[in-house]
Amino acid sequence: MKKFNMIDNEFICEHCNQKVSKLNYTARDHCNHCLYSKHVDINPGDRANTCHGLLVPIDIEKFKDTYKIIYKCDKCGIIHKNIMAIDDDMDEIIKLSTNNK
């Protein structure tokens, strides 16, 4: 069973250089401006992955009453998914939803 470590820190996005604030309802796992993430976890919030590549948003999929952002790591190529956050840039979400269709 996966363990979830609640890490909700603000950070500077390594892709767009924007300041990303805490989410304050769950762990922040991607930039709400450009949607990029960083490949740092093996299990959510453990920061145990040594890859540290950028997770590039490549697509989006419906998940329950929200969406998951689908990522591809620019270093190791792994596909990863994160649930979108309530403050994600909807223009970026819409771009993702039409990119590969």
N, C-alpha and C positions, 0 to 999 in steps of 0.2 A: 504494500500500500504506500502511495506517495505521501510524503510529509510536506506540509505547507508552513513555511517560515514567513511571518508577517514582517516584511521589510518595505517600508513606505518612506523612502528618503527622497528629497529633492536632488536634482542633478542637472548637469549641463549636457545636452544631447551631443554625442560625438558626430552626428551627421549634419544637423542644421545649426548647432551652437546656441540653441535657445535654452533658457532656463525652464526646467520642468518642475512644477510644484508637487508637493505631496498630494496624493489622491484623497486621503482621509476617510475612505470607507473600505479599502482593500489595498493590497500591495501594488504600487506603481511599477509596471514592467515594460513600459514603452513611452516614447515621446508623444505627447498629445498634439504636437504641432505637425511633425512630418511622419509620425507613426513608426519610425525606426525603433529597434530595440537592440540589446546587446546580448550575445550568447554567453551568459555567465552562470546559469543554473543547470543543474542536473535534475533536481526536484525543485519545485517552485520556492524561491527565496533562499536556497541553500548557498548560493554563490560559490559552488564547488567545481564548476566547469572551467577548465583552463584554456578553452578555445579563445574566448574574448573577441570573436569576429562580430561584425555588425549584422544584425538580422534585418534583411531588406524586406519590406512589405511587398508581396507579389500578388495577393488575391484576398478575397474575403468570402466567408461562408456563413449562412444562417445557423444560429445556435440558440435553441429555445426561443426566448423573446428578445434576443439581441444578436450580435454577430461576433465571429472570431476572425481576427486578422491572421492570414497565413504568411509566414516568413520563410525566407531561404537565407541561410548563413553565407555571407560572402567569403568566409575563410574555409569552413569544412563542408559546406553544402547541405547540411541537415535541414529538413523542413520542420518548422515549429509553429505552434498556434497559440495566440493569446486572445482573451476576450477583450473586446473594445471597452474603453472607459467612457464615462458619461461626458467628459470634457474633450474627447477627441475631436479634431477638426473634421467636421462633416464633409467639407469639400474634398478632403483627402480620402475619406471613406468612399465617397461617390466615385472618385477617380479610380480607386481600386476595384470597385464593383463593375466598372465598364472597361477596364484595361484589357482583360483577356476574354471578352465575350464577343 
